[in-house]
Amino acid sequence: MKNSTMVVRVVVLGLLLLFSCAPKHPIVDSNHGIQTDPSVVYGVLSNGFKYFLMENSTPEDRVNIHLNVFAGSMNETNEQQGVAHYLEHMLFNGSEHFKPGELIQYFQSIGMDFGSDANAHTSFFNTVYDLSLPNADQKRMDEAFVVIQDYAKGALLLETEVDRERGIILAEKRERDSVSYRTFKKSLEFELPNSLFNQRFPIGTDDVIKKADQTLLKTYYDQWYRPDNMALVVVGDFDIRTVQPMIIKRFSKLKPRTFFFKTPVSSKWEDHQGIKAFYHYEPEAGSTDITIETISRIPFETQTLETLKKRTLNHIANSVLQNRLSRMVNKQTADFSESSVFSGSFLHHISLSAISATSESDKWEKGLHQIENALRQGLTYGFTEKELDRVKADFISSLEKDMNQAETRKSSNLSREILTAINQRELLLSPQQRKDLLVPYIESISLQDAHESLKESWAKDHRLILVTGNADITAKDPETVILDVYQKSLTNEVSRYEGFESKHFPYLELPSAKAGIKIREDNVKNLGITTIDFQNNVRLNLKKTDYKQNEFQFKVCFGEGKKSEPVSKPGLALVSEDVFRASGLGNLDTDQLDEVLAGNKIHIGFGINENYFSLSGSGDPKEAELIFQLIYHYFNDPGYRDEALNLAKIRYKQRYDSIIRTPEGIMQIKGDRFLARNEYVK
């Protein structure tokens, strides 16, 4: 955020905006020679209020509206901890045009859900209010903008409603006290020592929540809910020529309600030096997470083409390393069941590079050793041409797929993408623009580029080692134990990555005999469906739609699904799904299969439903024959590998150990089965 120059205090309300030190948000930046998405209409009113409009007819007669306030928990004072979130709740409990309870009735009248996090959310740096309209006629749009206007300036903040909402917020705070939330808070305290982030979790503190009153809430409301600190996003099936004047007329009237000099948000923390360890024990966790990371502070700046390219290069380098770890998991040469590699920024100023793994509680030492060796192997020797080509092909394929399906993107997804862009100061590009900018760059990326990117991401002279979850390290000083394991791992020599044997696909011969057509019926029940029954008892259903451009979806159903699961072996279906997915084909394991399919726009998965098994997915119509080949191979030569079974058992145990400790988990394990069969199954 940019801070305006301090000016002389004035008393005339009409001059507040001109002289205020409220934040400015360079959302659309044309100084870098890059045009924004041409389908987005962007405007700034005279009072600083911003709007983003985009027509989109998928789905028809739906409009998504969001009011983004560039303020969250980090903008609170010590006495306001939790007020941003409390205020978010209060805006549904009475405003200028809606008495308490009436806004809920309005939501119900247009078919919207109402509940915790359904219509708004508060984060560290912003608060967002959501509306989803069933149509965009002038009356509906005007009603919606009245609601948005009330969010922006019309909150009543009645003391009776403040008191009534207090118990709801305290209950929400108790519900959030989960294993993952406690671990996140403790980890952040270690990663960002003495940082304001650790005192500004959006849910707030009990003390402030219990004492909050109208005055406290209104102070924050008037300071931060200002026209120049808000942006409106409207995406859907509407006419911009009609809606834009409505926005200008209504929201040009907004004015700041108080004179306010903004002080910069302090996001600094104590710099890390050397190697540090962190341990957090959660006996209710179903597994143990091991992480090696480096963290530093960066300025929060508008994205440029160069920084977009740098992020793309980071993603490609990380993907190669991720593929190596995934192969270790799939082949069961690793002592962990999940892994991830990340380099990027979050919470505006935090730059993080991390390599993580999830293991059984008694295998964290081996897991730490393995991810450290994998990271050092990549930093020392880089990657192979085959690895890089696979990742580049997949990245380019995803860009092409996004471009091909641009006309059938959902409005809800588009509006969220715009919200992300304006809050993260990212370039607001169309799929065509993104493809045109990035494909030539990706094609030019060399092995040296990818290697240098990985080394740059890990160039800081410190390492943070985190072990969290159900590993019970009983030593008096667990951090010293962790450091010893890490230091021991550093003494192990690493060699170049050997890779794996490449294979070709398809490899099965198709049968010479062809099944004839027994029955064909067109336009079944006037639904535009064509049904073909073959003589081998296979039925094919076809329907042409415009649901997604340049894509067709398929689903092959067979067998009895979960109905065939023996009563004596509950969970067998869940394990079987994982085994099938992780096994690949008989002649190609999952990595070999992914390699031969790199660059294709094919997705295929296996599922076990209540009364049938399925192979389903999507692909480019040009790849239809390849998809049918895949289906044929899965039926005739499935993998069923022992290592996939072992991995599935480990993951099942971790999930079970995690959910068995929650009411929802007990319901999932025993309750649903009891209700479905009307009998108790031990």
Secondary structure as UniProt FT lines:
FT   HELIX           13..15
FT   HELIX           16..19
FT   TURN            31..32
FT   TURN            38..39
FT   STRAND          40..44
FT   TURN            46..47
FT   STRAND          50..55
FT   TURN            60..61
FT   STRAND          63..69
FT   HELIX           73..75
FT   HELIX           78..80
FT   TURN            81..82
FT   HELIX           83..90
FT   TURN            91..92
FT   TURN            100..101
FT   HELIX           102..109
FT   TURN            110..111
FT   TURN            116..118
FT   STRAND          120..122
FT   STRAND          127..133
FT   HELIX           138..153
FT   HELIX           159..175
FT   HELIX           179..191
FT   TURN            193..194
FT   HELIX           196..199
FT   TURN            202..203
FT   HELIX           206..211
FT   HELIX           214..224
FT   HELIX           227..229
FT   STRAND          230..236
FT   HELIX           240..251
FT   TURN            252..253
FT   STRAND          274..281
FT   TURN            283..284
FT   STRAND          288..297
FT   HELIX           305..330
FT   TURN            331..332
FT   STRAND          338..346
FT   TURN            347..349
FT   STRAND          350..359
FT   HELIX           361..363
FT   HELIX           364..381
FT   HELIX           385..404
FT   HELIX           406..408
FT   HELIX           411..424
FT   HELIX           431..444
FT   HELIX           447..457
FT   STRAND          462..469
FT   HELIX           478..490
FT   STRAND          517..521
FT   HELIX           524..526
FT   STRAND          529..534
FT   TURN            535..536
FT   STRAND          539..543
FT   TURN            549..550
FT   STRAND          552..558
FT   HELIX           561..564
FT   TURN            567..568
FT   TURN            570..571
FT   HELIX           572..583
FT   HELIX           590..596
FT   TURN            597..599
FT   STRAND          603..608
FT   STRAND          613..619
FT   HELIX           621..623
FT   HELIX           624..636
FT   HELIX           642..659
FT   TURN            660..661
FT   HELIX           663..666
FT   HELIX           667..671
FT   HELIX           672..677
//
